[in-house]
């Protein structure tokens, strides 16, 4: 079977989901190709979307939130009289991208971003993809704007059955919805004892351990968080992942060098063993990106959420907090108090883990791949 996975450069999660699905498909014998839609239409458009998303989500949050809310609250009808810029780009680039697709002759097309799904919908409207099965994946715990505007994409994968009512309310028929969960790398679905995970990391398995992550765009101020946590009076083992943010890693290392207390601080740059870190941790402090949230759910790791990006990450917070799986750190509920209260209430901690286990879909990737290959 030939599978074409289409993504868009706008944050890390869409590509990570594409890789998780693609890798498992390949291991099951499928022929897989993954493309960035706009790289084949215009590199300038690709760069503009990527950098525009990063800039607006970090430096123009009020405007970003307003635009998201307008699109979300009005759905497809918001641009009924004036097509969105993405619709215009897709309309102009459809013929060019149709030639790209013809070279791959896929049996199935999977879209991990709504912009890619809009392109596929446009091509289906032009009768270019009549015999090809199409699947979209929503990579957050909500329904992003415009998913209701791609009626020709046959199936839409959502993060949870709990979102089905919202999707139907927004105009997506229930028989198109596949509530498999957000696909993550299958390694997050592999049990790993805390003791073994700690041994692999070279840390103390008996010490209360927190995993600090900053998202793919390096927004988090880990030093500020460390300053607060080291003042709680709790002996904590702090695994601080800075990703590709070299400046932040240097700042964390300097803080750790001058710190003299009961906490143990372990700075890391980019890592490829997050699943091991999650297995060794008691809690994760992170931005609420859809992929990180799904990985934590798969690992049954309680979450303290910080600094959500307006729009989709705020919707992730709504879902997780309202369903009892996480707490949101705010000015009135700072990180030190959040950690102190979480570990000071073992009943709540147990309840959070039980709720996460009930809602999580650690086998999301396996379920989607089985569906694509017609095995379920």
PyMOL commands that set and color helices and strands:
alter all, ss='L'
color gray80, all
select helices_A, chain A and resi 13-27+37-39+43-59+61-79+85-104+114-125+147-149+161-169+174-176+186-189+194-201+222-229+246-258+274-280+290-298+312-322+335-343+346-359+364-372
alter helices_A, ss='H'
color red, helices_A
select strands_A, chain A and resi 2-7+31-36+108-111+133-137+155-157+177-178+209-213+237-241+264-268+283-286+303-305+326-328
alter strands_A, ss='S'
color yellow, strands_A
deselect
rebuild
show_as cartoon
